Amino acid sequence: MDALSLASFEERAALSEARLAILESKLAGGQGGGSAASHADLQALRATLVEARKEAAQAAAREQALEEENAKLKYQIVHLKRAAAVQ
């Protein structure tokens, strides 16, 4: 995953949090129109938020693993170049 994808996941999570806050305030204020529909919307948003956070965490873990692998490969290249120069 690249930084752009990670930013996209974070943006979706932030949007979901904002929508969740709006629905929670409506639900607390009694402006929901129908508490069952508001509760269902709230649950759906929470599920979306949890999913987006999981995806973002997975993307960050994949990015970290790739960065570590890249560092190892760069280290190997340096030593292979030195070995080739000696011969």
C-alpha positions in Angstrom: 0.0 0.0 0.0 1.3 3.4 -0.8 0.9 6.6 1.1 -2.0 7.7 -1.1 -4.1 4.6 -0.3 -3.3 5.1 3.4 -4.4 8.7 3.2 -7.6 7.6 1.4 -8.4 5.2 4.3 -7.7 7.9 6.9 -9.9 10.3 5.0 -12.8 7.8 4.9 -12.4 7.1 8.6 -12.5 10.9 9.4 -15.6 11.3 7.3 -17.3 8.4 9.1 -16.4 9.9 12.5 -17.9 13.2 11.5 -21.1 11.6 10.3 -21.2 9.5 13.4 -20.9 12.6 15.6 -23.7 14.3 13.7 -26.0 11.3 14.2 -25.1 10.9 17.8 -25.9 14.6 18.5 -29.2 14.2 16.6 -30.0 11.0 18.6 -29.1 12.7 21.9 -31.2 15.8 21.0 -34.2 13.8 19.9 -34.1 15.2 16.4 -33.6 11.9 14.7 -37.1 11.6 13.4 -37.2 8.0 14.3 -34.9 6.5 16.9 -34.9 3.1 15.2 -33.7 4.5 11.9 -31.2 6.7 13.6 -29.9 3.8 15.6 -29.6 1.6 12.5 -27.7 4.5 10.7 -25.5 4.8 13.7 -24.7 1.1 13.8 -24.0 1.1 10.1 -21.6 4.1 10.4 -19.8 2.4 13.3 -19.3 -0.7 11.3 -18.0 1.3 8.4 -15.6 3.2 10.7 -14.3 -0.1 12.2 -13.8 -1.5 8.8 -11.9 1.6 7.6 -9.7 1.6 10.7 -8.9 -2.1 10.1 -8.0 -1.5 6.5 -5.8 1.5 7.5 -4.0 -0.6 10.1 -3.4 -3.4 7.6 -2.1 -0.9 5.0 0.2 0.6 7.6 1.5 -2.8 8.6 2.1 -3.8 4.9 3.9 -0.5 4.3 6.1 -1.0 7.3 7.0 -4.6 6.2 7.8 -3.3 2.7 10.0 -0.5 4.1 11.9 -3.1 6.2 12.4 -5.4 3.2 13.6 -2.5 1.1 16.2 -1.5 3.7 17.5 -5.1 3.8 17.7 -5.3 0.1 19.6 -2.0 0.0 22.0 -3.3 2.5 22.6 -6.4 0.4 23.2 -4.4 -2.7 25.9 -2.4 -1.0 27.7 -5.5 0.0 27.3 -7.2 -3.4 28.7 -4.1 -5.1 31.7 -4.2 -2.7 32.2 -7.9 -3.4 32.1 -7.4 -7.1 34.5 -4.5 -7.0 37.1 -6.6 -5.1 37.1 -9.4 -7.7 
